[in-house]
Amino acid sequence: MFLPKILIGTKQNKYFLNHIEYLCCMVSLLEYLPIITSGLLALSILTLVLGRKNLRLQSEYQIYARMIEARVRLESTESFARMAKESPYYAERFALVESPDQFYTLRAYIDLYEFIFRLHKIDAIDEQLWLRWASGARAMKSIPKFQAVWNKTKNVHTRDFVNFIDSL
């Protein structure tokens, strides 16, 4: 039985295989196919898991930002300020500043700094940007009313953030 030869290689480096040898080479390559596909599948799953985690974190931070924004918007209304003045809890905090609006502004700054601090802790923002925010927090801490509101409200913040602000 005559089997034609198959040319493999370049013109200078000729290597001829008959069909049986060629099939043997292909079979040996096919032996690695499960390993290759398993590796690709594992890489795909890893990419999917990391992508979902990043998307979840991004969604959490968007929700957190919206909640803070909504709270600030509601608390800065005259109606809420009047009701809050009736509370000993808020009255004590409002006494630290000239108006409820100042208290809410300072508290919003503190919440914003904590939000940025959390982003920094998970390496979600550039180091140069973080240094600018840290510098801003240091400057805010030099404002006596900021310091007074901070001292009264720091118990509701994370320990890491409290240690950061107190270290400035």
C-alpha positions in Angstrom: 0.0 0.0 0.0 1.4 3.4 -1.0 1.1 6.2 1.5 2.0 9.7 0.3 4.5 11.6 2.3 3.6 14.9 4.0 6.2 17.7 4.1 6.8 19.4 7.4 9.2 22.2 7.9 10.9 24.7 5.7 12.7 24.1 2.3 16.1 23.9 4.0 14.9 21.6 6.8 12.7 19.0 5.1 11.2 16.3 7.1 8.7 14.0 5.5 6.1 12.0 7.4 3.9 9.3 6.1 0.2 9.4 7.1 0.7 7.0 10.0 3.5 9.0 11.5 1.5 12.2 11.0 -1.5 10.7 12.8 0.7 9.6 15.6 2.0 13.2 16.0 -1.6 14.5 16.0 -2.6 11.9 18.6 0.2 12.9 20.9 -0.9 16.6 20.6 -4.5 15.6 21.3 -3.3 14.0 24.5 -2.5 17.5 25.8 -5.9 18.9 24.8 -7.6 18.1 28.2 -4.8 19.8 30.0 -5.0 22.9 27.8 -8.8 23.1 28.0 -8.8 22.6 31.8 -6.3 25.4 32.1 -8.4 27.7 29.9 -11.5 26.8 31.9 -9.8 27.5 35.2 -8.5 30.9 33.9 -12.0 31.7 32.7 -13.6 30.9 36.1 -11.0 32.9 37.9 -11.6 35.9 35.6 -15.3 35.6 36.2 -15.0 35.4 40.0 -12.6 38.4 40.1 -14.9 40.4 37.7 -18.0 39.6 39.9 -16.1 40.6 43.0 -15.0 43.9 41.5 -18.5 44.6 40.2 -20.0 43.8 43.6 -17.5 46.2 45.3 -18.3 48.9 42.8 -22.0 48.5 43.4 -21.6 48.6 47.1 -19.7 51.9 46.9 -22.2 53.4 44.6 -25.0 52.4 47.0 -23.1 53.8 49.9 -22.5 57.0 48.1 -26.1 57.4 47.3 -27.2 56.7 50.8 -24.8 59.3 52.2 -26.1 61.8 49.6 -29.7 61.1 50.5 -29.1 61.4 54.2 -27.3 64.7 53.8 -30.1 66.0 51.6 -32.8 65.0 54.1 -30.9 66.2 57.2 -30.2 69.6 55.6 -33.9 70.4 55.3 -35.3 73.0 57.7 -38.1 70.6 58.6 -35.6 67.9 59.9 -33.5 70.5 61.7 -36.5 71.7 63.7 -37.4 68.2 64.7 -33.8 67.3 65.5 -33.5 70.3 67.9 -36.2 68.6 70.0 -33.9 65.7 70.6 -31.3 65.9 73.4 -28.9 63.8 71.2 -29.0 66.3 68.3 -29.2 69.4 70.6 -26.0 68.4 72.2 -24.3 68.1 68.8 -25.8 71.3 67.4 -24.4 73.1 70.4 -20.9 72.4 69.1 -21.5 74.6 66.1 -23.5 77.8 65.1 -26.2 76.0 63.2 -27.5 72.5 62.3 -26.4 73.1 58.8 -22.8 73.5 60.0 -23.1 70.2 61.9 -24.4 68.3 58.9 -21.8 69.8 56.6 -19.0 68.8 58.9 -20.5 65.3 59.4 -20.8 64.9 55.7 -17.1 65.8 55.3 -16.2 63.2 57.9 -18.3 60.6 56.1 -16.7 61.5 52.8 -13.2 61.2 54.3 -14.1 57.8 55.7 -15.4 56.7 52.3 -12.2 57.8 50.6 -10.2 56.1 53.4 -12.0 52.8 52.7 -11.3 53.1 49.0 -7.6 53.7 49.9 -7.5 50.6 52.1 -8.6 48.4 49.2 -6.2 50.2 46.8 -9.2 51.4 44.7 -7.7 55.0 44.3 -4.4 56.3 43.2 -1.8 57.0 45.9 -1.4 60.6 44.7 -5.1 61.2 45.0 -5.1 59.6 48.4 -2.3 61.8 49.6 -4.3 64.9 48.5 -7.4 63.7 50.5 -5.3 62.9 53.5 -3.8 66.4 53.3 -7.4 67.8 53.1 -8.4 65.8 56.2 -5.4 67.2 58.1 -6.4 70.7 57.1 -10.0 70.1 58.1 -8.9 68.8 61.5 -7.3 72.3 62.2 -10.9 73.8 62.2 -12.0 73.9 65.8 -15.7 73.1 65.0 -14.6 70.1 62.9 -12.5 68.8 65.8 -15.5 69.3 68.2 -17.9 67.4 65.9 -15.3 64.7 65.3 -14.7 64.2 69.0 -18.5 63.9 69.6 -19.2 61.5 66.6 -16.0 59.4 66.2 -17.5 56.5 68.1 -19.7 55.6 65.2 -16.8 55.3 62.7 -14.5 52.3 62.1 -11.6 51.9 64.4 -9.1 52.1 61.5 -10.6 55.4 60.4 -10.7 56.8 63.9 -7.0 55.9 64.4 -6.2 57.6 61.1 -8.0 60.9 61.8 -6.6 61.0 65.4 -3.1 60.5 64.1 -3.3 63.6 61.9 
